[in-house]
Amino acid sequence: MRGFTQDSLMLERMIEARHLRVLRAVAATGSFSAAARELGCTQPAVSQQMKALESSAGTPLLIRTGREMRLTQAGEVLVRHASGILAGLTAAEEEVAAIAGLRAGRVRLVSFPSGSSTLVPTALAALRAAHPGTRVSLVEAEPPRSIEMLREGDCDVALAFRYGAGRAEWDDLVVRPILADRLVGLVPEGHRLADAGSVGIAELADESWIAGCPRCRRQLVDVCEEAGFTPRIDFATDDYPAVVGLVGAGLGVAVLPELAIESVRPKGARTVTVEPAVEREIVALTLPDLAMVPAVAATLDELTRAATRA
């Protein structure tokens, strides 16, 4: 705001674009009646708007000389700037209309890795096909970091997950349910339970465990302790292909979300159903104000549809 005085800032807030359009028409035509004909309104309406503009400016803008209206020095200043101001407003209106009509727009998406490799590609491909003018950028982060990014304004949509506890942690956000992602067991092909249709998690109590991301790791420990044992975690990695590779090499067993296994070819490993059933809830999150932005709303819709395709 360099170069603006407090008075000019007040003036900027009070002057309306419609008044500037009328002033410019009066300056171009030389009279209220001619300006009214050009603008498609009545002469009293033009006169009223000019009075309102002069009241806002705090100084006369027009003087009558015979049958014509002539600009004062202040009026000349406003008319000189009016074209640029009105052109800028028109450009802004067109740009906003493009965003509102999804001819343009930008969405910053953050997702956890297994969501990035399964749900996100399908959703973004559909979004681009339907709205090619909308640009989406993607970065990866696990919750709770992804939620912090959303609240801090570093992204517009967060694809995240949660287990049963902590329902109140997202009360300030718009939560779009995407899917329920069941946890499944992963054992080496030659494991004694590789051909079992269903495995109680307590049957794996004496195994060497390979754990995933920190939140999944905590969930694994909780589930095992509820079953009466504490898992011996020999390997821990955030990289799901690494988990699958370690299991496939016969180094242990794991419990992973189905979505994570879907994006990896489990070479040397077999999946088994684990009881009791445990699910993580996959959701798309945004802020309440952002939920009304058309490009954000369209992204949420396509993420939801991607889950049905998956």
WOQUISUL-V437590 format. One line per field, one symbol per residue. burial: # if it has 9 or more other ideal C-beta (glycine too) atoms within 8 Angstrom, else .. A space follows every 10 residues. Layout:
BEGIN
burial: ???
END
This chain:
BEGIN
burial: ........#. #...###.## #######.#. ##.###.##. ....###.## .###.##... ##......#. ##.###.##. .##.##..#. ....#..##. .#..#.#### ######.### ####.###.. #.##.#.#.# ###..##.## #...###### ###......# ..##.#.#.. ########.. #.##....#. #..##.#### ##..###.## #.###.#... #.#.#.#..# ..######.. ########## ####.#.### ####...### ########.# #.######## .######..#
END
